[in-house]
Amino acid sequence: MERTAGKELALAPLQEWGEETEDGVVYSVSLRRQRSQHLSPGEGSGSSQTHRPSTDAFLHYRTSKVRALRAAPLDRLVRELVFGDPEQDPSFIPAFLATHRAFVPTSRVLDLLLPPPPPPLPPGVEIKKTEGRDLSFNKNLRAVVSVLGSWLRDHPQDFWDPPAHSDLENIRTFLGWAAPVGVEAKEAEKLLGDFLEEAEQEQKEKLPQVWAGFLGATQIPGADLTEYCLDEVPEGQDLLDFSLDEVAQQLTLTDVELFSRVRPCECLGSVWSQRDRPGARGTAPTVRATVAQFNMVTGCVLGSVLGEPNLATLQRAQQIEKWICIAQRCRELRNFSSLRAILSALQSNPIYRLKHCWGAVSQEPLSIFRKLSQIFSDENNHLSSREILFQEEDTEGPQEEDSPPRSLPSKLPPGPVPYLGTFLTDLIMLDTALPDMLEGDLINFEKRRKEWEILAHIQQLQKRCQSYCLKPCPRILAALHVQRQLTEEQSYRVSRVIEPPAASCPSSPRVQRHISLTKRLKNCPENEAHPLVGVPETPHPLPPVLD
């Protein structure tokens, strides 16, 4: 049989092989194929010409076994942080640090990770580095120091424990004798200083906080403007009286600030699903802040469209058109959070059932509304919105004229700002579907890897959001926070006054909507606006909203 040069078996470079159990630890095993080129006689490494496969060339493959820890007891997981092979399993350390709080507290990990201090040396005795006995140069200690450095840098909030911050103090003590002049020791000192300064600032000024912790008194941008800037909003001026482009920009600014400060570990299903339990009022505060903003935008749309029962039909239709315009501008700004909030309000039963109002909406904004609504179709677990989000992430920025043709873009476009509810739903479903423990009291770390993949995606999006360049407008932010909002009961009651119940709504826009298979997230208590709940007047169920 004639051999054709360049033809090779199309196999995946990494193939799952099975499982192995060793010393009570379960590993998943994969086979990695790497090609090695064997040249025909006469072709040597010293040839100046580029080697290309010829008819006499043979393609050889080298197969190596790759193991990744799948399940193990806690002490073995912590041991893997120090003695594991990063080349074999590069995702283990970041996955463990990002998800460990779902199955073990930080203090317990430190108890197993930090070695005891060495005995004090006799007076006058010093350890010389040249003798190779300096503790800071011990291989195992270097591994521990490296893990702590990544932990302090990537997850500083894990060590917030006022007033003593005992876990951080234990780290400082360890670094004080293991690596006293390293960057990790400086990072620990700086973090403790930030913690103490934040606590002192809080005691002095008594500022209201969106959440307590390392992120401090970070509020929704403009949230404190309602007290100081109300005079800047003329009496009777509505939010939609401002430039619609600027309103969309201020919504995006707020969403960017809140999403950038979300702690990914708070999105874990085992954390977020506990938020309504007794004593869990402070659970996931950064996620709650995004929930409050989402519900506020939804409430603003309801209040704007339904707030005046005596408004003429054409005027109410114009209000709907303005919100569609803002939604379209949010789409152009790659802000899927406010876009989702506005669409959820417009698709809610209290607004959706107003057939006369929708009949007065112009064709162009109505067409835009239909196209935008397709983004969040419930089909295939919101497949459309996921695909669009990935497309937005892959969008490259403009290249410089002098840059090489195949070089990476010098600057990526900002965003996108995702709809956080998609990630929360995925993580809750993942937490429900996979067990925390396997037979033999082994921690199911494969579950944590899958969670880490989602959290890493969130972190990647957060980095992209840092490139937004939007300036706050106090007047619009103030108007946004004083905009009249309606509760679920109020909005439906006003809607029935505007247009009495009818058998059908033939003039309402036909938006493809299906019952979601995902579990709706329950609302956060008290000062957060209640989510919209479907009422049995139209056959179209509400889409799931972030609540």
C-alpha positions as CSV (number, residue, x, y, z in Angstrom):
1,M,0.0,0.0,0.0
2,E,1.4,3.4,-1.0
3,R,2.0,5.7,2.0
4,T,0.9,9.3,1.5
5,A,3.2,11.9,3.2
6,G,1.5,14.1,5.8
7,K,-1.5,11.8,6.3
8,E,-1.9,10.8,9.9
9,L,-4.5,9.2,12.2
10,A,-6.9,11.9,13.4
11,L,-6.9,11.3,17.1
12,A,-7.3,13.7,19.9
13,P,-4.1,14.7,21.5
14,L,-5.5,13.9,25.0
15,Q,-7.8,10.9,25.4
16,E,-9.4,9.7,28.6
17,W,-8.2,6.3,29.6
18,G,-9.8,5.4,32.9
19,E,-9.2,5.6,36.6
20,E,-6.4,4.5,39.0
21,T,-6.5,4.1,42.7
22,E,-3.3,4.5,44.7
23,D,-3.0,4.8,48.5
24,G,-6.7,5.5,48.8
25,V,-6.6,8.3,46.2
26,V,-8.5,8.1,42.9
27,Y,-6.9,9.5,39.8
28,S,-8.4,10.0,36.4
29,V,-5.9,8.9,33.7
30,S,-5.5,10.3,30.2
31,L,-3.2,9.5,27.4
32,R,-1.3,12.3,25.7
33,R,0.0,11.9,22.2
34,Q,2.9,13.9,21.0
35,R,4.3,13.7,17.5
36,S,8.0,13.2,16.9
37,Q,9.3,13.5,13.3
38,H,11.9,10.9,12.1
39,L,13.7,12.2,9.0
40,S,14.7,10.1,6.0
41,P,18.4,9.4,5.4
42,G,20.4,12.3,4.1
43,E,18.4,14.9,6.1
44,G,20.2,16.1,9.1
45,S,19.7,18.7,11.8
46,G,22.4,20.9,10.3
47,S,20.5,21.4,7.0
48,S,19.7,25.0,6.4
49,Q,16.5,24.2,4.6
50,T,13.2,23.9,6.4
51,H,12.4,20.2,6.9
52,R,9.1,19.1,5.4
53,P,7.6,15.6,5.5
54,S,8.5,13.6,2.5
55,T,7.4,10.2,1.2
56,D,10.3,8.7,3.0
57,A,9.5,10.3,6.3
58,F,8.0,8.4,9.2
59,L,5.6,9.9,11.7
60,H,6.3,8.6,15.2
61,Y,4.1,9.3,18.2
62,R,5.1,9.3,21.9
63,T,2.3,8.5,24.3
64,S,2.6,9.6,27.9
65,K,0.2,8.9,30.8
66,V,-1.3,12.0,32.5
67,R,-2.9,11.6,36.0
68,A,-5.2,14.1,37.6
69,L,-6.4,13.7,41.2
70,R,-10.2,13.0,41.2
71,A,-11.1,12.1,44.7
72,A,-9.1,11.9,48.0
73,P,-9.3,12.6,51.7
74,L,-8.7,16.2,52.9
75,D,-5.2,15.6,54.1
76,R,-4.2,14.1,50.8
77,L,-5.7,17.1,48.9
78,V,-3.6,19.5,51.0
79,R,-0.5,17.3,50.5
80,E,-1.0,17.6,46.8
81,L,-0.7,21.3,47.0
82,V,2.9,20.8,48.1
83,F,4.0,17.6,46.5
84,G,1.9,17.5,43.3
85,D,3.3,17.8,39.8
86,P,2.2,21.1,38.2
87,E,3.0,19.7,34.8
88,Q,0.8,16.7,35.2
89,D,-2.1,18.6,36.8
90,P,-1.7,22.4,36.3
91,S,-5.3,23.2,37.4
92,F,-5.2,21.5,40.8
93,I,-3.9,24.4,42.9
94,P,-6.1,27.2,41.4
95,A,-9.1,24.9,41.5
96,F,-8.5,24.0,45.2
97,L,-7.9,27.6,46.3
98,A,-11.0,28.8,44.5
99,T,-13.4,26.2,45.8
100,H,-12.0,24.9,49.1
101,R,-14.4,26.9,51.2
102,A,-17.3,24.8,49.8
103,F,-15.9,21.8,51.8
104,V,-13.4,23.0,54.3
105,P,-12.7,26.3,56.2
106,T,-9.5,28.2,55.5
107,S,-8.2,27.6,59.1
108,R,-8.4,23.9,58.7
109,V,-6.4,24.0,55.4
110,L,-3.7,26.1,57.1
111,D,-3.5,23.6,60.0
112,L,-2.6,20.9,57.5
113,L,-0.5,23.0,55.2
114,L,1.8,25.0,57.5
115,P,4.7,23.0,59.1
116,P,5.6,23.7,62.7
117,P,8.4,26.2,63.3
118,P,11.9,24.8,63.7
119,P,13.4,24.6,67.2
120,P,15.4,27.7,68.3
121,L,19.1,27.6,67.5
122,P,21.7,27.6,70.4
123,P,23.1,31.0,71.1
124,G,25.7,32.1,68.6
125,V,24.9,29.4,66.1
126,E,23.8,30.5,62.6
127,I,22.7,28.6,59.5
128,K,24.8,29.4,56.5
129,K,23.1,29.5,53.1
130,T,26.2,28.0,51.6
131,E,25.7,24.9,53.6
132,G,22.3,24.3,52.0
133,R,20.5,24.2,55.3
134,D,18.7,27.6,55.1
135,L,15.1,26.8,55.7
136,S,14.0,29.3,53.1
137,F,15.8,27.2,50.5
138,N,14.2,23.9,51.5
139,K,12.2,22.5,48.5
140,N,9.1,21.6,50.4
141,L,9.0,25.0,52.2
142,R,9.4,26.8,48.9
143,A,6.4,24.9,47.6
144,V,4.3,26.0,50.7
145,V,5.5,29.6,50.3
146,S,4.5,29.5,46.6
147,V,1.0,28.2,47.4
148,L,0.6,30.9,50.1
149,G,1.7,33.6,47.6
150,S,-0.9,32.5,45.1
151,W,-3.6,32.3,47.8
152,L,-2.8,35.8,49.2
153,R,-2.8,37.3,45.8
154,D,-5.8,35.6,44.2
155,H,-8.1,35.1,47.2
156,P,-7.3,37.7,49.9
157,Q,-10.9,37.7,51.2
158,D,-10.4,34.2,52.5
159,F,-8.3,35.7,55.4
160,W,-10.8,38.4,56.5
161,D,-11.7,37.4,60.0
162,P,-11.9,40.5,62.2
163,P,-10.8,41.6,64.7
164,A,-7.7,39.4,65.1
165,H,-7.4,37.9,61.5
166,S,-5.9,34.8,63.1
167,D,-5.4,32.9,59.9
168,L,-3.4,35.8,58.4
169,E,-1.4,36.1,61.5
170,N,-0.5,32.4,61.3
171,I,0.7,32.9,57.7
172,R,2.8,35.9,58.8
173,T,4.4,33.9,61.6
174,F,5.3,31.1,59.1
175,L,6.7,33.4,56.5
176,G,8.6,35.2,59.2
177,W,10.9,32.3,59.6
178,A,10.5,30.4,56.3
179,A,10.9,33.3,53.8
180,P,11.2,36.6,55.8
181,V,12.5,38.6,52.8
182,G,10.2,37.1,50.2
183,V,7.5,38.9,48.3
184,E,4.9,36.6,50.0
185,A,5.9,38.0,53.5
186,K,5.5,41.6,52.1
187,E,2.1,40.7,50.6
188,A,0.9,39.3,54.0
189,E,2.0,42.4,55.8
190,K,0.3,44.7,53.3
191,L,-2.9,42.7,53.4
192,L,-3.0,42.8,57.2
193,G,-2.4,46.6,57.0
194,D,-5.3,46.9,54.6
195,F,-7.6,44.9,56.9
196,L,-6.7,47.0,59.9
197,E,-7.0,50.3,58.0
198,E,-10.4,49.2,56.7
199,A,-11.7,48.4,60.2
200,E,-10.4,51.7,61.5
201,Q,-12.0,53.6,58.7
202,E,-15.3,51.9,59.3
203,Q,-15.3,52.7,63.0
204,K,-14.5,56.4,62.3
205,E,-16.9,57.2,59.5
206,K,-19.6,54.5,60.1
207,L,-20.1,54.3,56.3
208,P,-22.9,52.0,55.1
209,Q,-21.4,49.0,53.3
210,V,-22.7,46.9,50.4
211,W,-20.6,44.1,52.0
212,A,-18.2,43.7,54.8
213,G,-14.7,42.4,54.1
214,F,-11.6,43.0,52.2
215,L,-13.5,44.9,49.5
216,G,-14.7,47.3,52.2
217,A,-17.3,49.9,51.9
218,T,-17.7,49.7,48.1
219,Q,-21.1,50.8,47.1
220,I,-23.0,50.7,43.9
221,P,-21.7,53.7,41.9
222,G,-24.0,56.6,42.6
223,A,-25.9,54.7,45.4
224,D,-25.0,57.5,47.8
225,L,-25.9,60.2,45.3
226,T,-29.6,60.0,46.2
227,E,-28.8,61.9,49.5
228,Y,-26.5,64.5,48.0
229,C,-27.6,65.0,44.4
230,L,-31.4,65.0,44.6
231,D,-31.3,68.8,44.0
232,E,-29.6,68.1,40.7
233,V,-32.7,66.3,39.5
234,P,-35.4,68.9,38.7
235,E,-38.8,68.1,40.1
236,G,-40.9,66.2,37.7
237,Q,-38.0,65.1,35.5
238,D,-38.1,61.5,34.6
239,L,-35.1,59.2,34.0
240,L,-36.1,58.9,30.3
241,D,-35.9,62.6,29.9
242,F,-32.1,62.3,29.9
243,S,-30.2,61.1,26.8
244,L,-31.0,57.5,26.3
245,D,-27.4,56.7,25.3
246,E,-26.2,58.2,28.6
247,V,-28.7,56.3,30.6
248,A,-27.4,53.0,29.0
249,Q,-23.8,54.1,29.7
250,Q,-24.6,54.7,33.4
251,L,-26.4,51.4,33.7
252,T,-23.3,49.8,32.2
253,L,-21.0,51.7,34.5
254,T,-22.9,50.4,37.5
255,D,-23.0,46.8,36.2
256,V,-19.2,46.9,35.4
257,E,-18.4,48.1,38.9
258,L,-20.5,45.5,40.6
259,F,-19.5,42.5,38.4
260,S,-15.8,43.4,38.7
261,R,-16.2,43.1,42.5
262,V,-18.0,39.8,42.5
263,R,-16.1,37.2,44.5
264,P,-16.3,34.1,42.4
265,C,-16.4,31.8,45.4
266,E,-19.7,33.3,46.4
267,C,-21.2,32.1,43.1
268,L,-20.7,28.4,44.1
269,G,-23.9,26.5,44.3
270,S,-23.2,25.3,47.8
271,V,-22.8,29.0,48.9
272,W,-25.4,30.8,46.9
273,S,-28.1,28.2,47.6
274,Q,-27.7,28.8,51.4
275,R,-28.5,32.6,51.2
276,D,-32.1,32.3,52.5
277,R,-31.4,30.0,55.5
278,P,-31.6,31.4,59.0
279,G,-28.5,33.3,60.0
280,A,-27.2,33.6,56.4
281,R,-28.2,37.2,55.8
282,G,-24.6,38.2,55.1
283,T,-24.0,35.3,52.7
284,A,-22.7,36.1,49.2
285,P,-22.9,39.9,49.6
286,T,-21.1,40.8,46.3
287,V,-23.6,38.6,44.4
288,R,-26.5,40.1,46.3
289,A,-25.3,43.5,45.2
290,T,-25.7,42.5,41.5
291,V,-29.1,41.0,42.3
292,A,-30.2,44.3,43.9
293,Q,-29.0,46.3,40.8
294,F,-30.7,43.8,38.4
295,N,-34.0,44.1,40.3
296,M,-33.8,47.8,40.6
297,V,-33.4,48.2,36.8
298,T,-36.4,45.9,36.3
299,G,-38.4,47.9,38.8
300,C,-37.5,51.1,37.1
301,V,-38.8,49.8,33.8
302,L,-42.1,48.8,35.5
303,G,-42.4,52.1,37.3
304,S,-41.7,54.1,34.1
305,V,-44.2,52.2,31.9
306,L,-46.9,51.6,34.5
307,G,-46.3,54.4,37.0
308,E,-48.9,56.7,35.6
309,P,-52.3,54.9,35.1
310,N,-53.8,58.0,33.3
311,L,-51.0,58.2,30.7
312,A,-52.3,58.1,27.1
313,T,-51.7,54.9,25.1
314,L,-49.4,56.6,22.6
315,Q,-47.3,58.1,25.5
316,R,-47.0,54.8,27.2
317,A,-45.9,53.2,23.9
318,Q,-43.3,55.9,23.6
319,Q,-42.0,54.9,27.1
320,I,-41.7,51.3,25.9
321,E,-39.9,52.4,22.8
322,K,-37.4,54.4,24.9
323,W,-36.6,51.4,27.0
324,I,-36.1,49.3,23.9
325,C,-33.7,51.9,22.6
326,I,-31.8,51.7,26.0
327,A,-31.7,47.9,25.7
328,Q,-30.3,48.1,22.2
329,R,-27.6,50.6,23.4
330,C,-26.8,48.2,26.3
331,R,-26.4,45.5,23.7
332,E,-24.0,47.7,21.7
333,L,-22.0,48.3,24.9
334,R,-21.9,44.5,25.5
335,N,-23.8,44.9,28.7
336,F,-25.9,41.7,28.9
337,S,-26.9,42.3,32.5
338,S,-29.0,45.4,32.1
339,L,-30.1,44.2,28.7
340,R,-31.6,41.1,30.4
341,A,-33.2,43.2,33.2
342,I,-34.9,45.5,30.7
343,L,-36.2,42.7,28.5
344,S,-37.4,40.7,31.6
345,A,-39.5,43.8,32.6
346,L,-40.9,44.3,29.1
347,Q,-41.7,40.6,28.8
348,S,-43.4,40.5,32.2
349,N,-47.1,39.9,32.3
350,P,-48.1,43.4,33.6
351,I,-46.5,45.1,30.5
352,Y,-46.7,42.3,28.0
353,R,-50.5,42.1,28.3
354,L,-51.0,45.7,27.3
355,K,-52.2,45.0,23.8
356,H,-53.2,48.6,23.0
357,C,-49.8,49.9,24.0
358,W,-47.9,47.3,22.1
359,G,-50.1,48.0,19.1
360,A,-49.0,51.7,19.2
361,V,-45.3,50.8,19.3
362,S,-43.5,51.6,16.0
363,Q,-42.4,48.7,13.8
364,E,-38.7,49.4,14.0
365,P,-38.4,49.3,17.8
366,L,-40.8,46.3,17.8
367,S,-38.4,44.5,15.4
368,I,-35.4,45.4,17.6
369,F,-37.3,44.1,20.6
370,R,-38.0,40.7,19.0
371,K,-34.3,40.3,17.9
372,L,-33.0,41.2,21.4
373,S,-35.5,38.8,23.0
374,Q,-34.1,36.0,20.9
375,I,-30.8,36.4,22.7
376,F,-32.3,35.0,26.0
377,S,-34.5,32.3,24.5
378,D,-35.0,29.5,27.0
379,E,-34.3,26.9,24.3
380,N,-31.5,24.4,25.0
381,N,-30.6,26.0,28.4
382,H,-30.2,29.5,27.0
383,L,-27.9,28.3,24.2
384,S,-28.3,31.5,22.2
385,S,-27.1,33.8,25.0
386,R,-24.2,31.5,25.8
387,E,-23.1,31.4,22.1
388,I,-23.4,35.2,21.8
389,L,-21.4,35.6,25.0
390,F,-18.6,33.4,23.7
391,Q,-18.6,35.3,20.4
392,E,-18.3,38.6,22.3
393,E,-15.4,37.2,24.3
394,D,-13.6,36.1,21.1
395,T,-13.9,39.6,19.5
396,E,-10.5,41.1,18.9
397,G,-9.7,44.7,19.1
398,P,-8.2,46.7,16.2
399,Q,-4.5,46.0,15.4
400,E,-1.9,48.6,15.0
401,E,-0.7,49.2,11.4
402,D,2.9,48.4,12.2
403,S,2.1,45.2,14.1
404,P,2.8,41.9,12.4
405,P,-0.2,40.3,10.6
406,R,-0.4,37.3,13.0
407,S,0.4,39.2,16.2
408,L,-2.1,39.3,19.0
409,P,-4.3,42.4,19.1
410,S,-2.8,45.3,21.1
411,K,-6.1,46.0,22.9
412,L,-9.2,44.0,23.3
413,P,-12.6,45.7,23.4
414,P,-14.1,46.1,26.9
415,G,-16.5,43.6,28.3
416,P,-18.7,41.9,27.8
417,V,-20.6,42.3,31.1
418,P,-22.5,39.0,31.4
419,Y,-25.8,38.1,32.9
420,L,-24.6,36.6,36.2
421,G,-27.8,34.5,36.6
422,T,-26.6,32.1,33.9
423,F,-23.4,31.2,35.9
424,L,-25.4,31.0,39.1
425,T,-27.9,28.6,37.6
426,D,-25.1,26.4,36.1
427,L,-23.3,26.2,39.5
428,I,-26.5,25.4,41.4
429,M,-27.3,22.6,38.9
430,L,-23.8,21.3,39.1
431,D,-23.9,21.3,42.9
432,T,-27.2,19.5,42.9
433,A,-26.2,16.9,40.3
434,L,-22.8,15.8,41.7
435,P,-22.1,14.5,45.2
436,D,-19.7,16.2,47.5
437,M,-18.3,12.9,48.9
438,L,-17.7,9.6,47.2
439,E,-17.5,6.1,48.7
440,G,-14.8,5.8,51.3
441,D,-15.2,9.4,52.6
442,L,-13.3,10.8,49.7
443,I,-13.9,14.4,48.7
444,N,-15.1,14.5,45.1
445,F,-12.6,16.9,43.7
446,E,-13.7,16.3,40.1
447,K,-16.8,18.3,41.1
448,R,-14.6,21.1,42.2
449,R,-12.7,21.1,38.9
450,K,-16.0,21.5,37.0
451,E,-16.9,24.4,39.3
452,W,-13.5,25.9,38.8
453,E,-14.0,26.0,35.0
454,I,-17.0,28.2,35.5
455,L,-15.4,30.4,38.1
456,A,-12.3,30.8,35.9
457,H,-14.7,32.0,33.1
458,I,-16.1,34.6,35.5
459,Q,-12.6,35.8,36.4
460,Q,-11.6,36.1,32.8
461,L,-14.7,38.2,32.1
462,Q,-13.9,40.4,35.1
463,K,-10.4,41.1,33.7
464,R,-12.0,42.2,30.4
465,C,-14.3,44.6,32.2
466,Q,-11.4,46.5,33.5
467,S,-10.9,48.1,30.1
468,Y,-14.3,50.0,30.1
469,C,-13.8,53.8,30.2
470,L,-17.1,55.2,31.4
471,K,-17.5,58.3,33.5
472,P,-20.2,58.6,36.1
473,C,-23.0,61.2,35.6
474,P,-24.3,62.1,39.1
475,R,-27.6,63.5,37.8
476,I,-28.5,60.4,35.9
477,L,-27.3,58.1,38.7
478,A,-29.4,60.1,41.1
479,A,-32.4,60.0,38.8
480,L,-32.0,56.2,38.4
481,H,-32.1,55.7,42.2
482,V,-35.1,57.9,42.8
483,Q,-37.1,56.5,39.8
484,R,-40.4,55.2,41.0
485,Q,-40.5,51.4,41.3
486,L,-43.5,49.1,41.6
487,T,-43.7,45.8,43.4
488,E,-45.2,42.7,41.7
489,E,-48.7,43.3,43.2
490,Q,-48.7,47.0,42.4
491,S,-47.6,46.5,38.8
492,Y,-50.2,43.9,38.0
493,R,-52.9,45.9,39.7
494,V,-52.0,49.0,37.8
495,S,-51.8,47.0,34.6
496,R,-55.4,45.8,35.0
497,V,-56.5,49.4,35.6
498,I,-54.8,50.5,32.4
499,E,-56.3,47.7,30.3
500,P,-59.0,45.5,31.9
501,P,-58.4,41.7,31.5
502,A,-59.2,40.3,28.1
503,A,-59.3,36.8,26.7
504,S,-56.1,37.3,24.6
505,C,-53.5,39.8,23.7
506,P,-53.3,39.7,19.9
507,S,-51.4,43.0,19.6
508,S,-48.6,42.0,22.0
509,P,-45.3,41.2,20.3
510,R,-44.8,37.5,19.5
511,V,-41.6,36.6,21.3
512,Q,-40.6,33.0,21.3
513,R,-40.5,32.0,25.0
514,H,-40.6,28.6,26.6
515,I,-40.7,27.3,30.1
516,S,-37.2,27.2,31.5
517,L,-35.9,23.9,32.7
518,T,-33.6,25.6,35.2
519,K,-34.6,26.2,38.8
520,R,-35.5,29.8,39.4
521,L,-33.4,31.6,41.9
522,K,-35.2,32.8,45.0
523,N,-35.1,36.5,45.8
524,C,-32.8,38.0,48.4
525,P,-34.8,39.3,51.4
526,E,-35.9,42.7,52.6
527,N,-34.5,45.8,50.8
528,E,-34.1,44.1,47.4
529,A,-36.9,44.5,44.9
530,H,-39.1,41.4,44.5
531,P,-38.7,39.5,41.2
532,L,-41.5,39.3,38.7
533,V,-43.7,36.3,39.0
534,G,-46.0,35.1,36.3
535,V,-49.7,35.6,36.7
536,P,-52.1,33.3,34.9
537,E,-53.6,35.8,32.4
538,T,-51.5,35.1,29.3
539,P,-50.3,31.7,28.1
540,H,-46.7,33.0,28.0
541,P,-44.6,32.2,31.1
542,L,-42.1,34.7,32.3
543,P,-38.4,34.1,31.5
544,P,-36.2,33.2,34.5
545,V,-34.8,36.4,36.1
546,L,-31.9,37.0,38.4
547,D,-33.5,37.2,41.8
